[in-house]
Amino acid sequence: MFCPNCGKQISDNSKFCGFCGAVMTPPAAPITEQPAAAVTEPMPVVEQQPMTAPMEPVPVVEPQPVAAPMEPMSVVEQQPVTAPMEPMPVVESQPVAAPMEPMPVVEPQPMTAPMEPMPVVEPQPAAAVTEPMPVVEPQPMAAPISQPVAPMQQAAYQQPAAAPMQPMQGGMPPFSPVPPEEKKKKKKGKAGLIVAIVVLLLALAGGGVFAFMYMNRPAKKIMDAFAANDIDAVVELYEKVGDKDREGVTSQARDYAEKLTEGYLDGTGEQDYKTVKDVLDKLSDSVLEDDDELEDWMDTIDIVNASRSSFKQAESYKEAGSYVEALAEYAKVVKMDELNFARAQQAIEETKNLYREAAMEEAKSYEDAGNYEEARDVYEEALTVLEGDTQLLNAIDALEAAVVEQAFISAMEAADEAVSEGRYSDAKSIINAAMEIEGISSGQQQALSDKLSEITDAMYADGSILGAWKMDCDLSSSIASELGAEFEDFEGTFIVTIIFEFQEDGTFRMYLDEESFRENFDGWLDEVILYTVDTMYDMFAEMGLSKEETDELLQDMYNMTMEEYLRESMEAEMDPQGMADSILEDVDMTGVYRVDGDRLYMAEQEIDESRYDNFHFEEDKLIIELPDGVDSEELLPGISYPFELTRVQ
């Protein structure tokens, strides 16, 4: 339909015009024209009320300019005439000299059925009007009237009545004694109130429509779905969201995902990992597709979920006494696991203490049984888990000390037993071995040294020569004589160590200390080669060749230096290593001995009572010499009496 005030087209069901704010009234009863006694003034335009069906807007009488402001004339409803009439054209009002009060508005009565709008007609005499009135052109008035004809005002909303309104008596309302200014103020106040009411009604009506539309928008439904944790509905509705709402929905989804993630991480949320993971996956596939921050949150909850699984497994291992496995699982709890990280750190310390106590208890049981190796293995295994643990390191040190102490005590007891049986050599060997024990303390070392002195004193007190004795012999001259006359000026040094061992069973052994012999022999051989090199250079010099020329000649002939050539030649001719082996073998001999007073009888197989040596002790030395009147002889080439031997400790 069309608004009767501004003529704009609006909805048939509208109660207000959205353009000018006019109130739409329900259909009115038929309007009839009131007959008049005589026509003296042009009648104002009759305004028709809105019907249920759309109607054309009623023409409005345009006011003419006046010398002073005038109040608009009221709309006068016309009563029907006895016969239909043609609509009257709009009559233009003429200027008047003075203002005139408006005609009162006569409200139409409701009708039972919609009716067609009445045409605008000029009032006719009531006597006998049978034909439609011709169009009357407005003529100038004989005398100025108080006011011009004003445009029609919007009629107020009709109130239903029991019967149609009776026609007004008379043509014009009586003159109001109220001054024009007061009437204007009253009119203005009333009009302002009507406008305010209209605006309020429009706002309420408009707000209702807006609220209805807002409540039914997909974005609003998504908001409700988030509040209800219905993510499936969110995903389904998101496809219907318009472009202008997508950013807001995306922001809301991100806030929801962040809150959900934070609730899972700090434990304040009600959803478990599977639920949170499922929600984030769905958002990732729809509202928050390709959202990097969401991907980070998803990775975070995966990590935290694994962390919480490890913590739970660790607690189970700890309860079962599997401390090593528990520590490995506790170590997997990450810092972002706000529920378990601090608890895991505390549990790690508790589990370490439990594991340490169990390991030390097991090791102590082995130690008490004398199984020191097993005890050490337990401690070392525990240290692979509790690396650098002070208590375990101290326990190992104590174990090592106990092992050394036990070895020390055992050595002292064994040495005393050997001395009591006269086995002085065995006693000294036991003590010497104990002094080589790793980790032995200085106090224990001193005790072993004192025990060794006791054994030696016991041997001396018994007049015994039991044990091992050594002496150094210089074989330089004797071995050089074997090289020939060309080495008569050679002054190389060759010292060997001869060892005598006297056993308790009456046997002895005399031999060269092999290690020192081979070392000294190699040094002596180097001196022989250098002496030979110098000798060869002298020979070539006598032939007129310098040292450089000689080296060049040997290099061309043998591709060797002089030293290399002589060493190779000597090794081929003399076989130094074979010579050393032969000397060691020749000097190594065994036999029997017997002590009688200061006499020492020695023989390879059977003692000859006529052959003996005298001996005596000088402090820690054993002096062996020939008896008086016997000519000096060599024991070995280059070794002759007297022999001065030192006890081997």
PEUR-V299967 format. One record per pair of residues at least 12 apart in sequence whose ideal C-beta (glycine too) atoms are under 7 Angstrom apart, sorted by sequence separation. I is the first residue (numbers start at 1). J is the second residue. D is the distance in whole Angstrom. If there is no record, write none. Layout:
BEGIN
I_J_D ; I_J_D
END
This chain:
BEGIN
5_17_6 ; 121_133_7 ; 222_234_5 ; 225_237_7 ; 264_276_5 ; 314_326_5 ; 317_329_6 ; 363_375_4 ; 366_378_7 ; 415_427_4 ; 418_430_6 ; 480_492_7 ; 498_510_6 ; 499_511_6 ; 550_562_7 ; 591_603_5 ; 600_612_6 ; 613_625_7 ; 6_19_5 ; 45_58_7 ; 379_392_6 ; 435_448_5 ; 537_550_6 ; 591_604_4 ; 594_607_6 ; 599_612_5 ; 600_613_5 ; 613_626_6 ; 614_627_5 ; 3_17_4 ; 6_20_4 ; 45_59_7 ; 122_136_6 ; 280_294_6 ; 284_298_7 ; 330_344_5 ; 434_448_5 ; 498_512_6 ; 499_513_6 ; 591_605_7 ; 5_20_5 ; 31_46_7 ; 45_60_7 ; 222_237_5 ; 261_276_7 ; 314_329_3 ; 363_378_4 ; 415_430_5 ; 479_494_6 ; 497_512_7 ; 589_604_7 ; 592_607_6 ; 599_614_6 ; 600_615_5 ; 612_627_7 ; 626_641_5 ; 3_19_7 ; 45_61_5 ; 221_237_5 ; 222_238_7 ; 260_276_6 ; 313_329_5 ; 314_330_4 ; 362_378_5 ; 363_379_5 ; 379_395_6 ; 414_430_5 ; 415_431_5 ; 476_492_6 ; 496_512_5 ; 497_513_4 ; 598_614_5 ; 625_641_6 ; 3_20_6 ; 5_22_4 ; 44_61_7 ; 280_297_6 ; 330_347_6 ; 379_396_5 ; 431_448_5 ; 476_493_5 ; 598_615_6 ; 625_642_4 ; 280_298_5 ; 330_348_5 ; 476_494_5 ; 598_616_6 ; 624_642_6 ; 3_22_6 ; 218_237_5 ; 222_241_7 ; 260_279_6 ; 310_329_5 ; 359_378_6 ; 411_430_5 ; 475_494_5 ; 497_516_5 ; 623_642_6 ; 624_643_4 ; 359_379_7 ; 376_396_7 ; 379_399_7 ; 411_431_6 ; 431_451_5 ; 28_49_4 ; 327_348_6 ; 330_351_7 ; 431_452_5 ; 474_495_5 ; 475_496_6 ; 496_517_5 ; 623_644_6 ; 624_645_7 ; 218_240_4 ; 219_241_6 ; 310_332_4 ; 311_333_5 ; 473_495_7 ; 218_241_5 ; 257_280_6 ; 310_333_6 ; 359_382_4 ; 376_399_6 ; 411_434_3 ; 472_495_6 ; 473_496_5 ; 621_644_6 ; 622_645_4 ; 25_49_6 ; 27_51_5 ; 277_301_6 ; 327_351_5 ; 375_399_6 ; 428_452_6 ; 431_455_7 ; 496_520_7 ; 600_624_6 ; 621_645_7 ; 25_50_6 ; 27_52_5 ; 276_301_6 ; 307_332_7 ; 326_351_5 ; 327_352_7 ; 472_497_5 ; 473_498_6 ; 495_520_6 ; 621_646_6 ; 24_50_6 ; 219_245_4 ; 226_252_6 ; 257_283_6 ; 307_333_5 ; 356_382_7 ; 408_434_6 ; 494_520_6 ; 536_562_6 ; 620_646_7 ; 76_103_5 ; 222_249_6 ; 307_334_5 ; 355_382_7 ; 372_399_7 ; 407_434_6 ; 428_455_5 ; 470_497_6 ; 471_498_6 ; 494_521_7 ; 620_647_6 ; 47_75_5 ; 64_92_7 ; 71_99_6 ; 74_102_4 ; 273_301_7 ; 323_351_5 ; 427_455_5 ; 470_498_7 ; 44_73_5 ; 46_75_7 ; 61_90_6 ; 64_93_5 ; 66_95_5 ; 70_99_4 ; 73_102_4 ; 74_103_4 ; 77_106_4 ; 219_248_6 ; 223_252_7 ; 308_337_6 ; 311_340_4 ; 318_347_7 ; 470_499_5 ; 533_562_5 ; 46_76_7 ; 61_91_6 ; 62_92_6 ; 63_93_6 ; 64_94_6 ; 65_95_7 ; 66_96_7 ; 71_101_7 ; 72_102_5 ; 73_103_5 ; 74_104_5 ; 75_105_5 ; 76_106_6 ; 219_249_6 ; 226_256_5 ; 253_283_6 ; 307_337_4 ; 355_385_7 ; 356_386_6 ; 407_437_5 ; 494_524_4 ; 533_563_5 ; 536_566_7 ; 44_75_6 ; 46_77_6 ; 59_90_5 ; 64_95_5 ; 68_99_7 ; 71_102_5 ; 74_105_5 ; 77_108_6 ; 257_288_7 ; 303_334_6 ; 308_339_7 ; 323_354_6 ; 324_355_7 ; 355_386_7 ; 372_403_5 ; 424_455_6 ; 468_499_6 ; 469_500_5 ; 493_524_7 ; 44_76_6 ; 46_78_5 ; 61_93_6 ; 87_119_3 ; 88_120_5 ; 273_305_4 ; 304_336_6 ; 308_340_6 ; 323_355_4 ; 363_395_7 ; 367_399_6 ; 408_440_7 ; 492_524_5 ; 43_76_7 ; 87_120_5 ; 88_121_5 ; 303_336_7 ; 304_337_5 ; 307_340_6 ; 311_344_6 ; 314_347_7 ; 318_351_6 ; 356_389_7 ; 404_437_6 ; 468_501_5 ; 533_566_6 ; 87_121_6 ; 88_122_5 ; 253_287_4 ; 254_288_6 ; 352_386_6 ; 424_458_6 ; 529_563_7 ; 532_566_5 ; 253_288_5 ; 323_358_7 ; 356_391_6 ; 360_395_6 ; 367_402_7 ; 404_439_5 ; 424_459_5 ; 467_502_6 ; 492_527_4 ; 85_121_5 ; 261_297_4 ; 300_336_6 ; 356_392_7 ; 404_440_5 ; 408_444_5 ; 415_451_6 ; 419_455_6 ; 466_502_5 ; 492_528_6 ; 250_287_6 ; 254_291_7 ; 257_294_6 ; 264_301_6 ; 465_502_5 ; 529_566_6 ; 249_287_6 ; 250_288_7 ; 466_504_6 ; 490_528_7 ; 529_567_5 ; 258_297_7 ; 261_300_7 ; 265_304_6 ; 400_439_5 ; 412_451_6 ; 419_458_6 ; 428_467_6 ; 257_297_6 ; 261_301_6 ; 415_455_7 ; 424_464_6 ; 425_466_5 ; 490_531_5 ; 529_570_6 ; 424_466_5 ; 425_467_5 ; 78_121_6 ; 81_124_6 ; 424_467_6 ; 4_48_7 ; 94_138_6 ; 33_78_4 ; 34_79_4 ; 45_90_7 ; 78_123_7 ; 88_133_7 ; 91_136_7 ; 100_145_6 ; 4_50_6 ; 31_77_5 ; 33_79_4 ; 83_129_7 ; 86_132_4 ; 89_135_5 ; 92_138_5 ; 94_140_6 ; 98_144_6 ; 100_146_3 ; 31_78_6 ; 32_79_3 ; 33_80_5 ; 82_129_7 ; 83_130_6 ; 85_132_4 ; 88_135_7 ; 91_138_5 ; 94_141_6 ; 97_144_3 ; 99_146_5 ; 100_147_3 ; 235_282_6 ; 32_80_3 ; 33_81_5 ; 81_129_6 ; 85_133_6 ; 96_144_5 ; 98_146_5 ; 99_147_5 ; 102_150_7 ; 107_155_7 ; 110_158_6 ; 231_279_5 ; 238_286_5 ; 1_50_7 ; 42_91_5 ; 96_145_4 ; 107_156_7 ; 109_158_7 ; 238_287_5 ; 587_636_6 ; 7_57_4 ; 30_80_7 ; 96_146_6 ; 105_155_6 ; 108_158_6 ; 110_160_5 ; 96_147_6 ; 107_158_5 ; 231_282_5 ; 235_286_5 ; 525_576_5 ; 2_54_6 ; 96_148_5 ; 109_161_5 ; 231_283_7 ; 1_54_4 ; 4_57_6 ; 95_148_6 ; 234_287_7 ; 4_58_7 ; 2_57_6 ; 93_148_4 ; 109_164_5 ; 93_149_4 ; 109_165_5 ; 327_385_7 ; 44_103_6 ; 49_108_5 ; 106_165_6 ; 521_580_5 ; 53_114_6 ; 59_120_6 ; 324_385_6 ; 52_114_4 ; 55_117_4 ; 58_120_6 ; 106_168_6 ; 518_580_6 ; 51_114_5 ; 517_580_7 ; 51_115_6 ; 51_117_7 ; 517_584_6 ; 48_117_4 ; 103_172_7 ; 104_173_5 ; 48_118_6 ; 103_173_6 ; 514_584_6 ; 265_336_7 ; 46_118_7 ; 101_173_7 ; 266_338_5 ; 267_339_5 ; 512_584_5 ; 265_338_6 ; 46_120_6 ; 73_147_6 ; 101_175_7 ; 45_120_5 ; 101_176_5 ; 512_587_5 ; 71_147_6 ; 73_149_5 ; 511_587_6 ; 31_108_5 ; 70_147_4 ; 73_150_5 ; 75_152_5 ; 511_588_4 ; 70_148_6 ; 72_150_3 ; 75_153_6 ; 425_503_7 ; 29_108_6 ; 43_122_6 ; 72_151_6 ; 425_504_7 ; 510_589_5 ; 28_108_4 ; 29_109_4 ; 43_123_4 ; 75_155_7 ; 28_109_7 ; 29_110_5 ; 30_111_6 ; 72_153_6 ; 99_180_6 ; 423_504_6 ; 509_590_5 ; 28_110_6 ; 29_111_4 ; 66_148_6 ; 422_504_6 ; 508_590_7 ; 28_111_6 ; 507_590_7 ; 508_591_6 ; 26_110_7 ; 27_111_6 ; 39_123_6 ; 64_148_6 ; 30_115_6 ; 63_148_5 ; 507_592_6 ; 508_593_5 ; 39_125_7 ; 63_149_7 ; 506_592_6 ; 27_114_5 ; 31_118_5 ; 36_123_5 ; 38_125_7 ; 63_150_5 ; 506_593_6 ; 33_121_7 ; 61_149_5 ; 63_151_6 ; 79_167_5 ; 506_594_6 ; 36_125_7 ; 498_587_7 ; 33_123_6 ; 35_125_7 ; 36_126_7 ; 61_151_6 ; 35_126_3 ; 60_151_5 ; 502_593_6 ; 60_152_6 ; 508_602_7 ; 42_138_6 ; 44_149_5 ; 47_152_4 ; 49_155_6 ; 42_149_7 ; 45_152_6 ; 47_155_6 ; 49_158_7 ; 71_184_7 ; 28_158_6 ; 465_595_6 ; 22_154_5 ; 25_157_5 ; 25_158_6 ; 34_167_3 ; 23_157_6 ; 34_168_6 ; 29_164_6 ; 36_171_5 ; 500_645_6 ; 5_154_5 ; 499_648_7 ; 465_615_7 ; 469_622_5 ; 460_617_6 ; 465_622_6 ; 478_637_5 ; 478_638_3 ; 477_638_7 ; 475_638_5 ; 473_638_7 ; 473_639_5 ; 471_643_6 ; 471_644_6 ; 471_645_5 ; 23_198_6 ; 470_645_6 ; 471_646_7 ; 469_645_4 ; 470_646_6 ; 21_198_5 ; 469_646_7 ; 21_199_7 ; 469_647_6 ; 470_648_5 ; 469_648_6 ; 467_647_6 ; 468_648_4 ; 21_202_6 ; 16_198_7 ; 16_201_6 ; 16_202_5 ; 16_205_6 ; 15_205_6 ; 456_647_7 ; 452_649_7 ; 432_649_7
END
